[in-house]
Amino acid sequence: MHHPTLEEQHLNSLDACPPPRELRPGKPVDAEWLQWIAENRLRNCTPESMLVTMCGAGLDRAEAEAAIARMETDPAYLAARKVQQLQYKLESVMASQQKLRELAPDYTRVEKRKNVSKGEFMDRYVRGSRPLVLTGVAADWPAMKRWSPKDLKARFGHLDVQVQAERSADPKYEQNKLNHQRQVRLAKRTPETGRCAPAGSRPAVGRCFPSGTHQQR
């Protein structure tokens, strides 16, 4: 019985080709398109499916076909392929270690503890690759007392923030993440819930602040 390799599993889980970043008719095969070609060839998308997508975006068929063909001999792309093979090998080793861990009788039990020393945490959980739920870690954080929808709106409501909107409705949101980017004014979010992302997204207050704000203020 044939067991698929990790690389074969990667290939089987991928679509023929994702949509391009931008669909602007007449756009030339510029640096952005070349990056798109490299990324999707590394995802093992077929040149034929990529050509269909590029032509559908308004690119010249001959120019698009030539750009895809040149990528196969591009030194940077070939170097990326070598790194990718090393990654597959590393993932295979990690998968083997995971199978060994699953043989432990308490594998399905996740410990929940507090006041774990640094030494024990490193020895038992980090080096032992054991999951652990740490409780009480943030109990003394100032944010636990200060943060509220009203407080956040007062201090940061005037700022525009970038969010990932409607991700839960898109099973391929990681591939299409650029299509879900939105700029919203923090003060316009619902104050009763404190949400800082449109409905359908996965709001996380700590991820909606612009850089420079401190998570515990």
N, CA, C and O of each residue as an XYZ file, in Angstrom:
868
protein
N       0.845     -1.189      0.000
C       0.000      0.000      0.000
C       0.884      1.244      0.000
O       1.788      1.371      0.825
N       0.619      2.152     -0.922
C       1.453      3.352     -1.046
C       0.982      4.425     -0.080
O      -0.192      4.794     -0.062
N       1.924      4.925      0.729
C       1.629      6.044      1.613
C       2.220      7.304      1.003
O       3.429      7.368      0.784
N       1.392      8.310      0.722
C       1.904      9.522      0.068
C       2.941     10.227      0.924
O       2.802     10.314      2.144
N       3.991     10.732      0.266
C       5.008     11.501      0.965
C       4.448     12.854      1.347
O       3.369     13.247      0.903
N       5.204     13.568      2.186
C       4.758     14.884      2.614
C       4.639     15.829      1.425
O       3.724     16.650      1.361
N       5.573     15.707      0.483
C       5.515     16.560     -0.702
C       4.292     16.235     -1.540
O       3.653     17.139     -2.078
N       3.953     14.943     -1.660
C       2.766     14.564     -2.419
C       1.496     15.083     -1.745
O       0.543     15.474     -2.419
N       1.492     15.083     -0.416
C       0.341     15.628      0.302
C       0.197     17.115      0.032
O      -0.919     17.612     -0.117
N       1.324     17.837     -0.034
C       1.294     19.252     -0.373
C       0.668     19.455     -1.748
O      -0.198     20.310     -1.931
N       1.118     18.659     -2.706
C       0.614     18.809     -4.068
C      -0.864     18.514     -4.156
O      -1.596     19.224     -4.845
N      -1.320     17.481     -3.471
C      -2.726     17.092     -3.540
C      -3.643     18.103     -2.877
O      -4.829     18.172     -3.198
N      -3.098     18.894     -1.946
C      -3.930     19.848     -1.213
C      -4.046     21.181     -1.921
O      -4.788     22.053     -1.469
N      -3.323     21.364     -3.032
C      -3.307     22.646     -3.711
C      -4.254     22.654     -4.898
O      -4.488     21.628     -5.537
N      -4.793     23.834     -5.182
C      -5.593     24.010     -6.373
C      -4.654     24.177     -7.564
O      -3.441     24.315     -7.406
N      -5.242     24.162     -8.756
C      -4.432     24.337     -9.953
C      -3.720     25.679     -9.935
O      -2.533     25.764    -10.252
N      -4.437     26.718     -9.567
C      -3.817     28.034     -9.545
C      -4.744     29.017     -8.841
O      -5.943     29.026     -9.120
N      -4.223     29.850     -7.933
C      -5.060     30.845     -7.267
C      -5.230     32.073     -8.148
O      -4.535     32.196     -9.157
N      -6.128     32.983     -7.803
C      -6.281     34.195     -8.608
C      -5.081     35.109     -8.428
O      -4.405     35.043     -7.402
N      -4.804     35.963     -9.412
C      -3.684     36.884     -9.271
C      -3.993     37.967     -8.247
O      -5.136     38.101     -7.810
N      -2.996     38.730     -7.867
C      -3.198     39.770     -6.870
C      -4.061     40.909     -7.401
O      -4.870     41.483     -6.671
N      -3.879     41.224     -8.667
C      -4.653     42.301     -9.255
C      -5.163     41.859    -10.615
O      -4.479     41.143    -11.345
N      -6.350     42.285    -10.942
C      -6.930     41.972    -12.242
C      -7.132     43.283    -12.991
O      -8.223     43.853    -12.997
N      -6.054     43.749    -13.622
C      -6.108     45.002    -14.360
C      -5.742     44.733    -15.820
O      -4.570     44.516    -16.130
N      -6.724     44.743    -16.714
C      -6.459     44.466    -18.115
C      -5.384     45.384    -18.684
O      -5.351     46.579    -18.392
N      -4.518     44.813    -19.490
C      -3.479     45.602    -20.116
C      -2.229     45.763    -19.286
O      -1.256     46.357    -19.749
N      -2.228     45.256    -18.086
C      -1.048     45.399    -17.240
C       0.074     44.514    -17.777
O      -0.166     43.350    -18.098
N       1.309     45.048    -17.881
C       2.406     44.235    -18.418
C       2.889     43.213    -17.395
O       2.516     43.262    -16.223
N       3.725     42.287    -17.859
C       4.328     41.305    -16.953
C       5.470     42.005    -16.221
O       6.630     41.905    -16.621
N       5.135     42.706    -15.159
C       6.121     43.475    -14.411
C       6.661     42.653    -13.246
O       6.425     41.448    -13.160
N       7.390     43.322    -12.349
C       8.010     42.632    -11.217
C       6.973     41.965    -10.323
O       7.228     40.890     -9.780
N       5.818     42.580    -10.165
C       4.774     42.001     -9.325
C       4.245     40.695     -9.925
O       4.010     39.721     -9.210
N       4.063     40.694    -11.240
C       3.615     39.466    -11.898
C       4.692     38.394    -11.848
O       4.374     37.215    -11.693
N       5.960     38.775    -11.975
C       7.037     37.799    -11.895
C       7.082     37.148    -10.516
O       7.331     35.949    -10.391
N       6.838     37.952     -9.487
C       6.767     37.376     -8.137
C       5.592     36.423     -8.038
O       5.702     35.354     -7.437
N       4.474     36.803     -8.620
C       3.282     35.940     -8.626
C       3.590     34.613     -9.324
O       3.195     33.549     -8.846
N       4.293     34.681    -10.451
C       4.659     33.462    -11.175
C       5.542     32.567    -10.313
O       5.306     31.363    -10.215
N       6.565     33.164     -9.685
C       7.481     32.378     -8.853
C       6.747     31.721     -7.690
O       6.948     30.539     -7.413
N       5.899     32.484     -7.011
C       5.171     31.952     -5.855
C       4.293     30.771     -6.249
O       4.245     29.764     -5.543
N       3.607     30.897     -7.366
C       2.668     29.840     -7.750
C       3.350     28.636     -8.384
O       2.820     27.527     -8.326
N       4.526     28.840     -8.993
C       5.283     27.673     -9.444
C       5.828     26.914     -8.239
O       5.894     25.685     -8.250
N       6.223     27.663     -7.183
C       6.682     27.006     -5.962
C       5.540     26.272     -5.275
O       5.774     25.337     -4.510
N       4.317     26.684     -5.540
C       3.150     25.967     -5.044
C       2.789     24.812     -5.985
O       1.797     24.112     -5.781
N       3.615     24.630     -7.018
C       3.419     23.566     -8.001
C       2.147     23.726     -8.822
O       1.554     22.742     -9.264
N       1.735     24.970     -9.023
C       0.663     25.223     -9.981
C       1.208     24.935    -11.382
O       2.386     25.167    -11.654
N       0.367     24.441    -12.245
C       0.818     24.104    -13.589
C       0.970     25.372    -14.432
O       0.191     26.311    -14.273
N       1.965     25.409    -15.329
C       2.113     26.567    -16.213
C       0.851     26.836    -17.030
O       0.521     27.988    -17.312
N       0.150     25.768    -17.409
C      -1.067     25.944    -18.209
C      -2.141     26.701    -17.440
O      -2.783     27.598    -17.986
N      -2.339     26.340    -16.167
C      -3.372     27.009    -15.378
C      -2.984     28.457    -15.090
O      -3.842     29.339    -15.043
N      -1.688     28.696    -14.899
C      -1.218     30.054    -14.657
C      -1.412     30.918    -15.895
O      -1.774     32.090    -15.793
N      -1.169     30.336    -17.058
C      -1.347     31.076    -18.304
C      -2.800     31.479    -18.491
O      -3.084     32.590    -18.937
N      -3.724     30.584    -18.153
C      -5.149     30.899    -18.249
C      -5.494     32.083    -17.357
O      -6.216     32.990    -17.772
N      -4.978     32.076    -16.133
C      -5.265     33.162    -15.200
C      -4.686     34.478    -15.686
O      -5.349     35.513    -15.620
N      -3.450     34.445    -16.175
C      -2.798     35.676    -16.625
C      -3.489     36.252    -17.855
O      -3.675     37.465    -17.957
N      -3.866     35.390    -18.778
C      -4.588     35.872    -19.961
C      -5.954     36.426    -19.572
O      -6.434     37.403    -20.148
N      -6.563     35.789    -18.593
C      -7.851     36.280    -18.117
C      -7.757     37.635    -17.459
O      -8.752     38.356    -17.372
N      -6.556     37.996    -16.989
C      -6.343     39.303    -16.366
C      -5.975     40.366    -17.400
O      -5.759     41.526    -17.049
N      -5.902     39.973    -18.669
C      -5.658     40.946    -19.721
C      -4.242     40.986    -20.245
O      -3.923     41.855    -21.057
N      -3.366     40.070    -19.811
C      -1.990     40.070    -20.277
C      -1.886     39.412    -21.653
O      -2.696     38.560    -22.018
N      -0.872     39.832    -22.400
C      -0.620     39.239    -23.708
C      -0.209     37.786    -23.525
O       0.646     37.479    -22.695
N      -0.818     36.888    -24.300
C      -0.585     35.461    -24.111
C       0.881     35.089    -24.353
O       1.470     34.356    -23.558
N       1.467     35.581    -25.428
C       2.850     35.236    -25.746
C       3.806     35.754    -24.681
O       4.747     35.060    -24.296
N       3.562     36.986    -24.199
C       4.422     37.569    -23.171
C       4.294     36.801    -21.860
O       5.290     36.557    -21.179
N       3.074     36.425    -21.510
C       2.858     35.669    -20.272
C       3.503     34.291    -20.362
O       4.136     33.832    -19.411
N       3.339     33.633    -21.508
C       3.909     32.304    -21.691
C       5.434     32.343    -21.613
O       6.054     31.452    -21.032
N       6.034     33.378    -22.200
C       7.485     33.512    -22.166
C       7.978     33.775    -20.748
O       9.021     33.256    -20.349
N       7.235     34.578    -19.983
C       7.637     34.880    -18.610
C       7.590     33.633    -17.734
O       8.471     33.423    -16.900
N       6.580     32.817    -17.919
C       6.472     31.564    -17.153
C       7.622     30.624    -17.506
O       8.197     29.983    -16.627
N       7.955     30.544    -18.795
C       9.033     29.661    -19.227
C      10.382     30.124    -18.690
O      11.202     29.300    -18.284
N      10.621     31.435    -18.683
C      11.898     31.959    -18.185
C      12.080     31.685    -16.704
O      13.207     31.533    -16.231
N      10.985     31.621    -15.974
C      11.078     31.403    -14.537
C      11.740     30.066    -14.212
O      12.396     29.936    -13.179
N      11.572     29.072    -15.084
C      12.117     27.746    -14.824
C      13.641     27.727    -14.781
O      14.230     26.800    -14.224
N      14.288     28.736    -15.360
C      15.752     28.803    -15.346
C      16.264     30.004    -14.567
O      17.465     30.277    -14.574
N      15.394     30.711    -13.909
C      15.810     31.872    -13.120
C      16.625     31.410    -11.914
O      16.157     30.552    -11.166
N      17.829     31.948    -11.696
C      18.688     31.487    -10.592
C      18.028     31.623     -9.217
O      18.163     30.738     -8.372
N      17.323     32.721     -8.997
C      16.674     32.913     -7.698
C      15.565     31.882     -7.479
O      15.390     31.366     -6.376
N      14.824     31.593     -8.548
C      13.765     30.588     -8.453
C      14.346     29.205     -8.185
O      13.806     28.458     -7.369
N      15.448     28.851     -8.865
C      16.076     27.553     -8.653
C      16.615     27.427     -7.235
O      16.556     26.356     -6.632
N      17.144     28.536     -6.704
C      17.617     28.512     -5.316
C      16.455     28.303     -4.355
O      16.573     27.578     -3.368
N      15.327     28.948     -4.658
C      14.143     28.769     -3.816
C      13.656     27.325     -3.848
O      13.182     26.806     -2.837
N      13.768     26.677     -5.001
C      13.371     25.274     -5.108
C      14.235     24.391     -4.198
O      13.730     23.464     -3.565
N      15.536     24.685     -4.137
C      16.413     23.903     -3.270
C      16.037     24.081     -1.801
O      16.001     23.120     -1.034
N      15.759     25.326     -1.428
C      15.335     25.585     -0.051
C      14.018     24.880      0.236
O      13.811     24.358      1.331
N      13.137     24.866     -0.745
C      11.850     24.196     -0.576
C      12.029     22.707     -0.328
O      11.321     22.132      0.499
N      12.960     22.073     -1.027
C      13.214     20.652     -0.821
C      13.743     20.388      0.587
O      13.386     19.393      1.218
N      14.596     21.287      1.070
C      15.098     21.154      2.442
C      13.954     21.289      3.445
O      13.922     20.599      4.464
N      13.019     22.183      3.142
C      11.862     22.352      4.019
C      11.009     21.091      4.047
O      10.538     20.678      5.107
N      10.812     20.483      2.888
C      10.046     19.237      2.834
C      10.708     18.150      3.693
O      10.028     17.399      4.392
N      12.054     18.078      3.629
C      12.766     17.089      4.424
C      12.599     17.362      5.912
O      12.387     16.446      6.707
N      12.698     18.646      6.278
C      12.523     19.010      7.683
C      11.120     18.666      8.160
O      10.948     18.138      9.259
N      10.125     18.959      7.346
C       8.750     18.636      7.698
C       8.559     17.132      7.837
O       7.786     16.677      8.680
N       9.260     16.364      7.017
C       9.160     14.910      7.103
C       9.735     14.407      8.424
O       9.169     13.515      9.056
N      10.865     14.985      8.837
C      11.461     14.614     10.128
C      10.527     14.968     11.276
O      10.332     14.177     12.199
N       9.948     16.172     11.208
C       9.035     16.596     12.258
C       7.788     15.722     12.289
O       7.260     15.438     13.364
N       7.315     15.294     11.129
C       6.154     14.420     11.077
C       6.456     13.077     11.732
O       5.594     12.495     12.390
N       7.684     12.585     11.549
C       8.082     11.325     12.179
C       8.136     11.481     13.699
O       7.707     10.592     14.435
N       8.661     12.610     14.162
C       8.697     12.860     15.595
C       7.282     12.963     16.173
O       7.014     12.510     17.286
N       6.395     13.564     15.400
C       5.016     13.693     15.854
C       4.370     12.316     16.024
O       3.638     12.086     16.987
N       4.642     11.407     15.093
C       4.084     10.057     15.194
C       4.594      9.339     16.444
O       3.862      8.580     17.080
N       5.866      9.591     16.788
C       6.413      8.994     18.002
C       5.728      9.562     19.243
O       5.433      8.829     20.187
N       5.479     10.858     19.237
C       4.800     11.492     20.379
C       3.399     10.927     20.564
O       2.933     10.769     21.692
N       2.734     10.626     19.468
C       1.364     10.128     19.541
C       1.277      8.745     20.169
O       0.186      8.295     20.522
N       2.418      8.058     20.315
C       2.430      6.742     20.948
C       2.334      6.841     22.468
O       2.042      5.848     23.133
N       2.577      8.023     23.022
C       2.525      8.194     24.473
C       1.093      8.002     24.971
O       0.159      8.478     24.325
N       0.891      7.316     26.103
C      -0.468      7.043     26.598
C      -1.248      8.299     26.972
O      -2.478      8.301     26.913
N      -0.537      9.388     27.363
C      -1.230     10.612     27.756
C      -1.179     11.667     26.657
O      -1.276     12.862     26.936
N      -1.028     11.228     25.410
C      -0.855     12.168     24.307
C      -2.039     13.121     24.166
O      -1.847     14.304     23.883
N      -3.249     12.626     24.358
C      -4.434     13.449     24.132
C      -4.764     14.359     25.300
O      -5.701     15.153     25.212
N      -4.018     14.263     26.390
C      -4.300     15.112     27.559
C      -3.391     16.335     27.550
O      -2.171     16.209     27.452
N      -3.987     17.507     27.653
C      -3.232     18.759     27.711
C      -3.254     19.268     29.155
O      -4.317     19.518     29.724
N      -2.086     19.413     29.722
C      -1.989     19.876     31.105
C      -2.365     21.350     31.212
O      -2.150     22.136     30.289
N      -2.931     21.701     32.361
C      -3.307     23.072     32.655
C      -2.739     23.425     34.027
O      -3.184     22.894     35.045
N      -1.749     24.328     34.051
C      -1.026     24.596     35.294
C      -0.716     26.093     35.419
O      -0.816     26.850     34.454
N      -0.344     26.486     36.619
C       0.139     27.840     36.853
C       1.398     27.760     37.729
O       1.671     26.745     38.370
N       2.146     28.857     37.730
C       3.379     28.947     38.516
C       4.385     27.859     38.131
O       4.992     27.237     39.003
N       4.556     27.637     36.866
C       5.547     26.685     36.375
C       6.885     27.407     36.258
O       6.968     28.471     35.644
N       7.927     26.833     36.844
C       9.242     27.477     36.795
C       9.794     27.459     35.379
O       9.398     26.642     34.547
N      10.719     28.379     35.124
C      11.325     28.454     33.800
C      12.059     27.159     33.448
O      11.980     26.676     32.319
N      12.777     26.603     34.438
C      13.523     25.380     34.189
C      12.623     24.215     33.824
O      12.891     23.484     32.870
N      11.546     24.044     34.595
C      10.623     22.948     34.309
C       9.921     23.159     32.973
O       9.701     22.215     32.215
N       9.574     24.413     32.699
C       8.893     24.706     31.440
C       9.774     24.336     30.252
O       9.302     23.743     29.282
N      11.068     24.691     30.332
C      11.976     24.380     29.234
C      12.199     22.874     29.112
O      12.152     22.320     28.014
N      12.441     22.215     30.247
C      12.775     20.787     30.215
C      11.583     19.915     29.824
O      11.691     19.053     28.952
N      10.451     20.148     30.477
C       9.315     19.244     30.285
C       8.489     19.588     29.047
O       8.030     18.696     28.333
N       8.301     20.883     28.796
C       7.345     21.263     27.760
C       7.995     21.728     26.453
O       7.550     21.352     25.368
N       9.038     22.535     26.558
C       9.677     23.005     25.325
C      10.501     21.883     24.694
O      10.260     21.504     23.548
N      11.470     21.352     25.440
C      12.298     20.275     24.888
C      11.500     18.991     24.700
O      11.801     18.195     23.812
N      10.493     18.791     25.526
C       9.667     17.599     25.397
C       8.547     17.729     24.395
O       7.818     16.769     24.144
N       8.400     18.922     23.814
C       7.355     19.176     22.804
C       5.969     18.803     23.326
O       5.179     18.165     22.630
N       5.691     19.212     24.559
C       4.392     18.936     25.165
C       3.563     20.219     25.220
O       4.078     21.271     25.599
N       2.299     20.142     24.850
C       1.447     21.334     24.970
C       1.127     21.625     26.429
O       1.060     20.711     27.251
N       0.932     22.885     26.744
C       0.638     23.295     28.116
C      -0.212     24.547     28.097
O       0.054     25.477     27.335
N      -1.236     24.571     28.937
C      -2.039     25.775     29.133
C      -1.573     26.428     30.426
O      -1.742     25.867     31.508
N      -0.980     27.629     30.310
C      -0.525     28.370     31.477
C      -1.640     29.296     31.941
O      -2.166     30.079     31.150
N      -1.997     29.215     33.193
C      -3.072     30.048     33.735
C      -2.497     31.121     34.649
O      -1.437     30.945     35.250
N      -3.213     32.231     34.742
C      -2.822     33.297     35.655
C      -1.653     34.137     35.200
O      -1.182     34.990     35.953
N      -1.168     33.921     33.986
C       0.019     34.638     33.526
C      -0.243     36.137     33.370
O       0.627     36.951     33.679
N      -1.425     36.505     32.897
C      -1.724     37.912     32.633
C      -2.517     38.570     33.747
O      -3.039     39.670     33.562
N      -2.618     37.927     34.889
C      -3.461     38.457     35.965
C      -3.023     39.834     36.443
O      -3.862     40.648     36.830
N      -1.705     40.109     36.422
C      -1.215     41.394     36.911
C      -0.935     42.390     35.795
O      -0.358     43.446     36.051
N      -1.324     42.083     34.577
C      -1.124     43.027     33.484
C      -2.027     44.246     33.675
O      -3.205     44.079     33.993
N      -1.520     45.457     33.494
C      -2.370     46.650     33.596
C      -3.545     46.616     32.627
O      -4.612     47.162     32.906
N      -3.334     45.963     31.476
C      -4.404     45.900     30.474
C      -5.635     45.170     30.996
O      -6.746     45.443     30.544
N      -5.461     44.252     31.933
C      -6.588     43.496     32.459
C      -7.588     44.403     33.176
O      -8.781     44.105     33.226
N      -7.091     45.515     33.732
C      -7.975     46.456     34.431
C      -8.363     47.645     33.562
O      -9.456     48.197     33.686
N      -7.449     48.024     32.687
C      -7.678     49.260     31.936
C      -8.446     49.058     30.638
O      -9.301     49.872     30.288
N      -8.151     47.989     29.933
C      -8.755     47.812     28.615
C     -10.261     47.602     28.689
O     -10.761     46.795     29.473
N     -10.951     48.334     27.870
C     -12.400     48.183     27.688
C     -12.730     48.848     26.359
O     -11.947     49.665     25.876
N     -13.874     48.519     25.753
C     -14.239     49.198     24.508
C     -14.229     50.720     24.640
O     -13.807     51.421     23.720
N     -14.691     51.232     25.782
C     -14.727     52.683     25.995
C     -13.325     53.254     26.067
O     -13.052     54.305     25.486
N     -12.432     52.576     26.775
C     -11.055     53.062     26.921
C     -10.321     53.038     25.587
O      -9.632     53.996     25.238
N     -10.463     51.964     24.853
C      -9.784     51.850     23.566
C     -10.299     52.880     22.568
O      -9.531     53.424     21.775
N     -11.591     53.143     22.611
C     -12.168     54.122     21.701
C     -11.672     55.522     22.035
O     -11.407     56.324     21.139
N     -11.546     55.811     23.323
C     -11.091     57.135     23.745
C      -9.646     57.384     23.348
O      -9.302     58.497     22.950
N      -8.804     56.383     23.448
C      -7.376     56.565     23.187
C      -6.982     56.340     21.731
O      -6.049     56.972     21.236
N      -7.683     55.449     21.048
C      -7.264     55.093     19.700
C      -8.372     55.228     18.662
O      -8.172     54.866     17.502
N      -9.529     55.739     19.054
C     -10.665     55.792     18.139
C     -10.434     56.625     16.904
O     -11.106     56.414     15.895
N      -9.495     57.578     16.946
C      -9.246     58.449     15.799
C      -8.344     57.804     14.758
O      -8.120     58.385     13.696
N      -7.825     56.620     15.038
C      -6.865     55.978     14.150
C      -7.551     55.063     13.141
O      -8.562     54.429     13.441
N      -6.985     55.010     11.950
C      -7.404     54.042     10.942
C      -6.560     52.791     11.107
O      -5.340     52.876     11.247
N      -7.199     51.640     11.093
C      -6.489     50.380     11.292
C      -6.793     49.433     10.133
O      -7.839     49.528      9.491
N      -5.872     48.535      9.887
C      -6.059     47.540      8.826
C      -6.572     46.242      9.433
O      -6.032     45.756     10.427
N      -7.601     45.695      8.838
C      -8.195     44.459      9.332
C      -8.346     43.468      8.183
O      -8.287     43.838      7.010
N      -8.542     42.206      8.543
C      -8.867     41.154      7.585
C     -10.366     40.898      7.678
O     -10.840     40.303      8.646
N     -11.100     41.340      6.687
C     -12.556     41.276      6.732
C     -13.093     40.012      6.071
O     -12.549     39.545      5.071
N     -14.163     39.466      6.635
C     -14.933     38.363      6.047
C     -14.087     37.127      5.792
O     -14.329     36.402      4.827
N     -13.103     36.877      6.639
C     -12.250     35.705      6.455
C     -12.993     34.406      6.696
O     -12.743     33.410      6.018
N     -13.905     34.408      7.658
C     -14.592     33.166      7.998
C     -15.471     32.663      6.854
O     -15.835     31.488      6.821
N     -15.809     33.541      5.925
C     -16.635     33.136      4.789
C     -15.802     32.625      3.623
O     -16.353     32.180      2.616
N     -14.475     32.685      3.750
C     -13.592     32.273      2.666
C     -12.673     31.161      3.165
O     -11.747     31.436      3.927
N     -12.903     29.912      2.758
C     -12.055     28.804      3.233
C     -10.606     28.920      2.773
O      -9.728     28.245      3.310
N     -10.353     29.767      1.788
C      -8.989     29.952      1.277
C      -8.488     31.358      1.594
O      -7.804     31.982      0.783
N      -8.838     31.854      2.792
C      -8.498     33.238      3.108
C      -6.992     33.474      3.187
O      -6.536     34.597      2.969
N      -6.209     32.432      3.494
C      -4.759     32.620      3.534
C      -4.221     32.926      2.134
O      -3.338     33.769      1.979
N      -4.743     32.253      1.134
C      -4.333     32.524     -0.245
C      -4.858     33.865     -0.729
O      -4.190     34.566     -1.488
N      -6.068     34.221     -0.281
C      -6.730     35.433     -0.763
C      -6.671     36.567      0.254
O      -7.525     37.454      0.245
N      -5.664     36.545      1.134
C      -5.635     37.493      2.244
C      -5.606     38.951      1.786
O      -6.159     39.822      2.457
N      -4.969     39.219      0.654
C      -4.906     40.602      0.188
C      -6.291     41.110     -0.215
O      -6.561     42.309     -0.144
N      -7.166     40.197     -0.637
C      -8.520     40.601     -1.020
C      -9.379     40.954      0.192
O     -10.423     41.590      0.049
N      -8.943     40.542      1.387
C      -9.731     40.783      2.593
C      -9.250     41.986      3.393
O      -9.821     42.296      4.438
N      -8.218     42.664      2.927
C      -7.701     43.811      3.662
C      -8.661     44.992      3.566
O      -9.146     45.330      2.486
N      -8.925     45.611      4.713
C      -9.781     46.792      4.782
C      -9.160     47.811      5.726
O      -8.488     47.445      6.690
N      -9.385     49.077      5.451
C      -9.000     50.153      6.361
C     -10.268     50.672      7.028
O     -11.204     51.083      6.342
N     -10.308     50.658      8.356
C     -11.494     51.111      9.083
C     -11.079     52.065     10.192
O      -9.962     51.988     10.705
N     -11.977     52.955     10.555
C     -11.758     53.855     11.681
C     -12.170     53.124     12.956
O     -13.303     52.659     13.081
N     -11.240     53.032     13.894
C     -11.475     52.228     15.085
C     -12.708     52.694     15.854
O     -13.436     51.875     16.415
N     -12.945     53.994     15.882
C     -14.075     54.519     16.641
C     -15.417     54.110     16.070
O     -16.432     54.171     16.765
N     -15.436     53.695     14.816
C     -16.699     53.333     14.180
C     -17.122     51.909     14.457
O     -18.220     51.507     14.072
N     -16.268     51.130     15.122
C     -16.652     49.777     15.455
C     -17.667     49.792     16.589
O     -17.764     50.778     17.320
N     -18.413     48.723     16.741
C     -19.470     48.654     17.740
C     -18.889     48.749     19.144
O     -18.164     47.840     19.547
N     -19.166     49.801     19.912
C     -18.562     49.956     21.235
C     -19.015     48.914     22.244
O     -18.276     48.590     23.174
N     -20.241     48.377     22.068
C     -20.721     47.391     23.033
C     -19.916     46.098     22.978
O     -19.740     45.428     23.996
N     -19.430     45.750     21.794
C     -18.690     44.499     21.648
C     -17.197     44.716     21.590
O     -16.418     43.797     21.842
N     -16.788     45.952     21.252
C     -15.364     46.216     21.146
C     -14.742     45.653     19.897
O     -13.518     45.604     19.778
N     -15.580     45.221     18.948
C     -15.016     44.631     17.739
C     -14.322     45.698     16.908
O     -14.789     46.833     16.810
N     -13.205     45.317     16.315
C     -12.475     46.252     15.469
C     -12.304     45.694     14.073
O     -11.370     46.059     13.360
N     -13.217     44.797     13.679
C     -13.195     44.266     12.323
C     -14.620     44.068     11.866
O     -15.496     43.816     12.694
N     -14.889     44.176     10.552
C     -16.246     43.989     10.052
C     -16.769     42.593     10.340
O     -16.005     41.670     10.623
N     -18.070     42.459     10.263
C     -18.687     41.161     10.513
C     -18.149     40.121      9.557
O     -17.952     40.394      8.373
N     -17.910     38.924     10.076
C     -17.400     37.856      9.248
C     -15.908     37.674      9.364
O     -15.377     36.658      8.917
N     -15.203     38.652      9.963
C     -13.768     38.515     10.143
C     -13.495     37.866     11.480
O     -14.423     37.509     12.206
N     -12.218     37.711     11.809
C     -11.837     37.142     13.088
C     -11.190     38.234     13.919
O      -9.966     38.369     13.908
N     -11.991     39.025     14.647
C     -11.443     40.170     15.350
C     -10.531     39.753     16.491
O     -10.791     38.774     17.191
N      -9.482     40.498     16.661
C      -8.565     40.321     17.781
C      -8.045     41.694     18.136
O      -7.289     42.290     17.368
N      -8.440     42.209     19.297
C      -8.160     43.593     19.644
C      -6.688     43.907     19.518
O      -6.320     44.954     18.986
N      -5.830     43.007     20.006
C      -4.409     43.264     19.993
C      -3.819     43.338     18.604
O      -2.705     43.836     18.440
N      -4.543     42.851     17.578
C      -4.006     42.853     16.226
C      -4.542     44.002     15.404
O      -4.191     44.133     14.231
N      -5.385     44.841     15.987
C      -5.995     45.903     15.204
C      -5.343     47.255     15.432
O      -5.695     48.225     14.762
N      -4.400     47.341     16.361
C      -3.765     48.608     16.639
C      -2.621     48.873     15.676
O      -1.913     47.943     15.290
N      -2.428     50.124     15.284
C      -1.247     50.450     14.492
C       0.013     50.215     15.290
O      -0.028     50.156     16.519
N       1.143     50.080     14.595
C       2.393     49.871     15.297
C       2.707     51.047     16.189
O       2.398     52.191     15.857
N       3.320     50.766     17.319
C       3.691     51.819     18.253
C       2.860     51.818     19.522
O       3.270     52.410     20.521
N       1.699     51.167     19.510
C       0.916     51.074     20.735
C       1.348     49.846     21.492
O       1.667     48.821     20.890
N       1.364     49.937     22.803
C       1.862     48.838     23.640
C       0.708     47.977     24.109
O      -0.335     48.499     24.500
N       0.878     46.676     24.075
C      -0.225     45.765     24.345
C      -0.728     45.808     25.781
O      -1.841     45.353     26.047
N       0.080     46.358     26.744
C      -0.356     46.330     28.122
C      -0.678     47.704     28.680
O      -0.862     47.846     29.889
N      -0.749     48.719     27.831
C      -0.954     50.058     28.363
C      -2.371     50.236     28.888
O      -2.719     51.311     29.375
